[in-house]
Structures are given as structure tokens and as C-alpha cells.
Amino acid sequence: MEATASNDSYEIHHENATYQAVVCHRCGAKMFPAELLEAHMDRHQIKDMYLEGELKKLQYSMNRMR
């Protein structure tokens, strides 16, 4: 399941400046510029695929132990 990107804008305040940002609905990270959200979501997906692969290895090992 992949979280959907939202067009909700948020503000990041840094050194007396305010920037428009987006929030990852999966982990709550705010990022500026908004274009970084796509790469951030890709990293979430890659991590999910890695964990799924590790889980399959573990399930295979457990089934062989029976």
C-alpha cells in the first residue's frame, strides 16, 4: 500500500523566511521543495520491497524447519 501524495501545503519557518512545504502522510516528514516528495515516497516503496523480501526468506527458512 502506498500513501498518496497530498496537495496540502504547509509552511516551514527557517531563518526568518517561510517556505511552502508538503508532508509525507506515511511518516509525517515535511519537505521543501515539494518535488522531493516523489523521491521520498520511492524510498518508502524500496524499503517495503526489501522488508517483504526478508520476510519471504524468513518464512522459507521456518517452513524448512518443520
N, CA, C and O of each residue as an XYZ file, in Angstrom:
264
protein
N       0.832     -1.170      0.000
C       0.000      0.000      0.000
C       0.880      1.238      0.000
O       1.753      1.383      0.856
N       0.663      2.104     -0.925
C       1.449      3.316     -0.998
C       0.591      4.487     -0.584
O      -0.551      4.617     -1.025
N       1.131      5.331      0.254
C       0.400      6.515      0.692
C       0.294      7.497     -0.472
O       1.212      7.618     -1.284
N      -0.806      8.174     -0.537
C      -0.997      9.130     -1.612
C      -0.408     10.473     -1.232
O      -0.440     10.890     -0.074
N       0.125     11.127     -2.230
C       0.678     12.454     -2.006
C      -0.473     13.447     -1.966
O      -1.436     13.334     -2.724
N      -0.361     14.399     -1.092
C      -1.423     15.379     -0.930
C      -0.964     16.729     -1.442
O       0.228     17.038     -1.439
N      -1.903     17.513     -1.872
C      -1.582     18.855     -2.321
C      -1.684     19.862     -1.182
O      -1.557     21.066     -1.407
N      -1.914     19.381      0.040
C      -1.961     20.270      1.192
C      -0.603     20.927      1.343
O       0.431     20.260      1.299
N      -0.615     22.233      1.521
C       0.663     22.913      1.695
C       0.841     23.285      3.151
O      -0.117     23.635      3.841
N       2.041     23.208      3.593
C       2.418     23.552      4.948
C       3.558     24.542      4.866
O       4.156     24.734      3.807
N       3.847     25.154      5.962
C       4.910     26.145      5.974
C       6.065     25.689      6.853
O       5.866     25.156      7.944
N       7.268     25.908      6.356
C       8.483     25.667      7.122
C       9.095     27.031      7.393
O       9.323     27.806      6.464
N       9.362     27.331      8.657
C       9.968     28.595      9.039
C      11.438     28.354      9.341
O      11.782     27.544     10.202
N      12.303     29.067      8.621
C      13.743     28.903      8.809
C      14.420     30.241      8.568
O      14.258     30.850      7.510
N      15.165     30.684      9.541
C      15.949     31.928      9.448
C      15.120     33.091      8.908
O      15.472     33.713      7.906
N      14.028     33.366      9.585
C      13.151     34.496      9.257
C      12.567     34.406      7.847
O      12.194     35.426      7.269
N      12.483     33.209      7.295
C      11.861     33.010      5.988
C      10.829     31.888      6.117
O      10.973     30.988      6.944
N       9.807     31.957      5.299
C       8.762     30.945      5.313
C       8.719     30.287      3.939
O       8.657     30.965      2.913
N       8.753     28.958      3.934
C       8.737     28.198      2.686
C       7.517     27.305      2.649
O       7.115     26.764      3.679
N       6.924     27.142      1.484
C       5.810     26.223      1.314
C       6.376     24.812      1.222
O       7.346     24.568      0.504
N       5.769     23.893      1.946
C       6.283     22.526      2.000
C       5.127     21.542      1.879
O       3.962     21.927      1.971
N       5.454     20.277      1.673
C       4.477     19.197      1.666
C       4.852     18.222      2.767
O       5.996     18.176      3.217
N       3.867     17.444      3.190
C       4.075     16.497      4.278
C       3.825     15.093      3.767
O       2.829     14.836      3.092
N       4.732     14.188      4.092
C       4.551     12.777      3.781
C       3.523     12.241      4.762
O       3.719     12.319      5.975
N       2.438     11.702      4.251
C       1.383     11.197      5.123
C       1.738      9.854      5.733
O       1.027      9.351      6.603
N       2.816      9.287      5.287
C       3.234      7.999      5.823
C       4.098      8.147      7.069
O       3.935      7.403      8.036
N       5.018      9.109      7.043
C       5.911      9.274      8.191
C       5.852     10.663      8.807
O       6.438     10.899      9.863
N       5.155     11.574      8.162
C       4.990     12.909      8.718
C       6.125     13.876      8.442
O       6.160     14.967      9.012
N       7.053     13.496      7.579
C       8.188     14.376      7.280
C       7.729     15.538      6.399
O       6.994     15.346      5.430
N       8.172     16.733      6.748
C       7.901     17.907      5.916
C       9.100     18.109      5.009
O      10.246     17.972      5.437
N       8.830     18.434      3.761
C       9.944     18.652      2.848
C       9.692     19.811      1.906
O       8.565     20.077      1.489
N      10.754     20.473      1.593
C      10.768     21.587      0.668
C      11.964     21.399     -0.238
O      13.048     21.132      0.281
N      11.859     21.512     -1.505
C      10.674     21.797     -2.319
C       9.776     20.573     -2.440
O      10.177     19.451     -2.128
N       8.572     20.812     -2.893
C       7.547     19.767     -2.969
C       7.936     18.636     -3.920
O       7.430     17.522     -3.786
N       8.813     18.901     -4.864
C       9.224     17.868     -5.824
C       9.966     16.718     -5.150
O      10.047     15.626     -5.711
N      10.503     16.946     -3.965
C      11.234     15.899     -3.253
C      10.319     14.814     -2.714
O      10.789     13.732     -2.362
N       9.012     15.083     -2.642
C       8.087     14.101     -2.081
C       8.053     12.824     -2.919
O       7.944     11.732     -2.362
N       8.143     12.936     -4.224
C       8.103     11.750     -5.085
C       9.293     10.826     -4.791
O       9.119      9.614     -4.667
N      10.481     11.385     -4.683
C      11.663     10.571     -4.372
C      11.554      9.988     -2.961
O      11.982      8.860     -2.719
N      10.993     10.741     -2.054
C      10.809     10.275     -0.681
C       9.857      9.076     -0.664
O      10.109      8.094      0.035
N       8.774      9.152     -1.424
C       7.818      8.049     -1.475
C       8.441      6.827     -2.149
O       8.129      5.693     -1.786
N       9.322      7.052     -3.131
C      10.037      5.940     -3.759
C      10.894      5.209     -2.734
O      10.973      3.981     -2.761
N      11.535      5.945     -1.833
C      12.347      5.310     -0.790
C      11.490      4.478      0.150
O      11.906      3.408      0.594
N      10.302      4.966      0.452
C       9.381      4.165      1.265
C       9.050      2.857      0.552
O       9.024      1.795      1.174
N       8.799      2.934     -0.740
C       8.444      1.740     -1.516
C       9.621      0.766     -1.588
O       9.426     -0.444     -1.474
N      10.830      1.275     -1.775
C      12.017      0.413     -1.825
C      12.215     -0.286     -0.488
O      12.535     -1.474     -0.450
N      12.026      0.440      0.606
C      12.159     -0.163      1.926
C      11.110     -1.258      2.119
O      11.414     -2.314      2.674
N       9.880     -1.017      1.667
C       8.822     -2.027      1.770
C       9.180     -3.287      0.986
O       8.969     -4.401      1.465
N       9.722     -3.109     -0.217
C      10.097     -4.256     -1.034
C      11.228     -5.036     -0.368
O      11.223     -6.267     -0.397
N      12.191     -4.348      0.225
C      13.290     -5.006      0.930
C      12.747     -5.829      2.106
O      13.111     -6.993      2.279
N      11.875     -5.214      2.907
C      11.323     -5.921      4.061
C      10.473     -7.115      3.639
O      10.465     -8.144      4.315
N       9.767     -6.980      2.536
C       8.971     -8.093      2.021
C       9.872     -9.249      1.605
O       9.552    -10.408      1.869
N      10.988     -8.949      0.962
C      11.941     -9.980      0.572
C      12.543    -10.682      1.774
O      12.684    -11.905      1.775
N      12.898     -9.920      2.798
C      13.450    -10.514      4.017
C      12.414    -11.395      4.709
O      12.751    -12.450      5.246
N      11.157    -10.963      4.697
C      10.098    -11.754      5.305
C       9.906    -13.076      4.561
O       9.693    -14.117      5.183
N       9.982    -13.033      3.238
C       9.855    -14.266      2.451
C      10.991    -15.236      2.766
O      10.766    -16.443      2.863
N      12.215    -14.714      2.928
C      13.349    -15.575      3.287
C      13.113    -16.235      4.639
O      13.360    -17.429      4.811
N      12.636    -15.454      5.587
C      12.375    -15.975      6.920
C      11.266    -17.029      6.892
O      11.371    -18.060      7.556
N      10.211    -16.772      6.128
C       9.121    -17.740      6.015
C       9.615    -19.034      5.375
O       9.222    -20.122      5.796
N      10.461    -18.927      4.375
C      11.020    -20.103      3.719
C      11.840    -20.921      4.716
O      11.716    -22.144      4.782
N      12.683    -20.226      5.495
C      13.513    -20.913      6.486
C      12.656    -21.600      7.549
O      12.937    -22.732      7.943
N      11.628    -20.922      8.002
C      10.759    -21.500      9.021
C      10.016    -22.725      8.472
O       9.840    -23.707      9.193
N       9.588    -22.681      7.238
C       8.896    -23.821      6.633
C       9.833    -25.010      6.459
O       9.395    -26.156      6.557
N      11.111    -24.759      6.204
C      12.072    -25.852      6.066
C      12.370    -26.513      7.391
O      12.755    -27.682      7.429
N      12.197    -25.776      8.490
C      12.480    -26.314      9.807
C      11.384    -27.272     10.282
O      11.611    -28.047     11.211
N      10.242    -27.234      9.683
C       9.129    -28.095     10.125
C       9.365    -29.539      9.838
O       8.520    -30.377     10.152
